[in-house]
Amino acid sequence: MTRSGRLAGAGAVVRRRLLVAVPVLAATSIGMFALGAASPVDPAKQYAGAAAFTATEENLAQIRANWGVDDPLPVQYLRWIGNLVQGDLGWSTSRHEPVASVLAARAGWTLLLIGVSLALVLAASLLLGALAAYRRGGLFDRALRTAAYAVQSMPVFWLGLAAIAVFALALGWLPAGGLTDVTATSTSWGDVAHHLILPVGVLAVSQAPWFVLFVRDAVAESMRDDHVLAARARGLPGRTVLFGHALRTALLPFLTLVGTHLPELVGGAVLVETVFSLPGLGAVTVAAAMGSDFPLLAAITLVTTAVVLAANLATDLAYAAADPRVRLDG
Amino acid sequence: MTRMRPTFRRLVASTAAAGMLVLAGCSAPTNPDGSSDGTTLVVATSDEPDALNPVLNYGVDGAALIFDGLVSRDGDNRLVPGLAATLPTVSADGRTVTAKLRDGVLFHDGTALTAQDVVFTYQAVLDPKVDSTLRSDLDMVESVTAPDQATVVFRLRHPYAPFLQRLTLGIVPSKLLSGQDVNTAGFNRKPVGTGPYAVESWTPGDRLVLTANERYFAGRPANNRVVVAFVADDNVRAQRMRAGEFDAAELPPKLAAAFDEDTTYRVQRVPTADYRGVMLPAGNPVLADPAVRRALSLAVDRSAMVSGILGGAGEPAFGPIPPTSEFVDPSVVGAPTADATAAAALLDAAGWKPGPGGVRARDGRPARFTLMYPAGDTLRKDLALAVTADAKKIGIEVTPAGLTWDAIDPRMKSDALLMGYGTPYDPDFVSYKLFGSTFAGQGYFNPGSYRSEVVDRALQNGRDQIDPALRKAAYAQFQQQLAADVPWLFLTYLRHTYVLKSSVRGVTPRVEAHEHGVANSIWWNIDTWTRS
């Protein structure tokens, strides 16, 4: 069977998933606004900050009227949907700028952080997990498992501050935070990459244990499978057996689990962005939630939901590519 | 079966390559202090504005770096001419204020400042369509007009003695904003002002880069660039300060204290007009008794709060006018330490007798009340717990309750609340609404419904009288009456703590208001700072 044959039904699957995505996104955004109805926070007071204590009620009421946040929720929702289909994501009351420009300025950095970290975690956990499983109970296996359990028990926030203390303060190798050098005159990729090493490293290390342990257990399990034992009996080299036979069988459930683990990675990214003062979506999401900034929250929720749906789709397609028994057009 | 193997081999190879890249990154020489040329200064704050437009509340008290007001303030917070050639004049009836503009002031884009820009700025603030909370502070303005290119005339609804203090508001160019929706204008992201610095770039959530205005009317800044880094988390800001990235950063007192021992840094504890106190509502049956309120004021150990909770960065507070103000009345200052004996004697005399469980009671009513504080504010929580402990010693049971503002708002009429306020500029600014009986029960204005004819008259006199001596007398009376009635339990004035590199020269702290961030912080005069 050829690879193209395996992915034959991909187009239909993508179309079907897109159809499902519309009601899911609609339900998510309605839920967002319904939650907003339950929140007692006044966005105008949040916007005013300390001035809320010196501003007259009339003044705050005018601001609320300008934003239309006193309108009934269905009215606000329909207005939001109406603007959305015209490509207008609305006005962020907490950042006082269009939601689209908040997202445009920040989503890229968050996606970059998550994307690079995920790639690093996947590569490292497949390699390290498989190596540990190859000599189960050996020195490397025991050391890796101990390290994994130790890291698992460290809060991301603490891990980040510790990494800053070691690599930025004690050794002086890497910058302690920010997206670029604080005095840089432009945003160069080299500078950004240099500043992202610590945050990406911390996010990857904090998320890795779960993946490493999973791969290690799954590979160890499949090392006892008949086809792996048969391959060994045929005298194939250890490397071929490990990566070609054992890891491949273990990979299948792993792919599905990557998709489900994605939200945890997003949560870790919010904390990492805070520790390393990165201008990603993390801080604005918190501010939007505190300030009842529904247009921004709804947009962030929509984007996150879309990313998770896309990730699940990609996982399923990858599953089909990796496992000849799975057929998309079935 | 064999098809997968090259994939994994490639995977291993690319992982190794990525690892090499990481190592290369580590070994590359890094220079976190790229500012060593002495012409760029980097300051860090947690407080990022959401728009760089004075009309939308950016830096309204002056020192806005990018903008100038008609007037500005010197190191002693005295008014000095800004864009006005001399301090604006007030007519005899106190209702007409005339400002003559300085000649030859240019905006960053090269256009000349005219009276029309001033008129536009103030009219924008007063426009109900504009999301400005400053409108509440300028509600006395009836009209603002420009009889000629260099004259601005404000007409007030009523005489308002501290009006000139409101003229620190930065002036925006009308050409770039008129005909636009001020709320959504691109100007708010990339503003143009007359100030010592022009905006080079602003990356929200990261930093604001300012460059020296070569044509600044008060002289070109002594440095070339200023970078304001926005770092919301206190611990992270402290670590990046330690890493040498910043020339100055605001830090909480306890984090700043860690820099005291290091001679490469200098810690500045700047006095403020920002007080914390407990609002004691008249609607609470226990707190309605003046004896209970006075006893509480005697029982709290203010000096212990300053040394313990504030790490020494503060002063005991006895009234809403800060000790650094020319309007302060020294006679209201009490003992900074607790006097539980005197407090107990007051309660005994008022009929509050010790009861079961050590809680006093009168006519079957136990001496207990709830003290609310905003849940996220650790300073107010610590102060609330200290008040609780001090009150217990004199037989008053306080139940501290950390709540959100939405939960606090409906309960302010009957439950005590740990509040904070304060401005160094004029005693009228906050106190008029906070203690005036006409504002009783109106949201955060006088939430405890304090009513005193003496205070009402004194506050009104302070606002109406132009003569500074008469104003001073009025506010002395105001403070004495508050000290007698104790509608608030004043606890402490805060100090804002900053860590600076020792090499920075020209730093002259001045008394600060509650609000400080990009504007109006210790770097209010950063255009004169240099590095040795």
Interface residues (C-beta under 8 A of the other chain):
Chain A: P40 V41 D42 K45 Y47 A48 G49 A50 A51 A52 F53 T54 A55 T56 E57 N59 L60 Q62 I63 N66 W67 W91 S94 R95 H96 E97 P98 V102 A105 R106 L120 A123 A124 L126 L127 L161 I164 A165 F167 A168 L169 G172 W173 L174 P175 A176 G177 G178 L179 T180 D181 V182 T183 A184 T185 A193 H194 I197 G201 T240 F243 G244 H245 L247 R248 T274 V275 F276 S277 L278 P279 G280 A283 V284 A322
Chain B: M1 T2 M4 R5 F8 R9 L11 V12 S14 T15 A18 V22 G25 C26 S27 A28 T30 N31 P32 G34 S35 T40 V42 D50 A51 L56 N57 P128 K129 D131 T133 L134 R135 S136 D137 D139 N183 T184 N188 R189 T203 P204 G205 D206 R207 V209 R225 V227 A229 F230 V231 A232 D233 N235 V236 Q239 R240 R242 A243 E245 F246 T404 W405 D406 A407 Y421 F429 V430 K433 Q442 G443 Y444 H514 E515
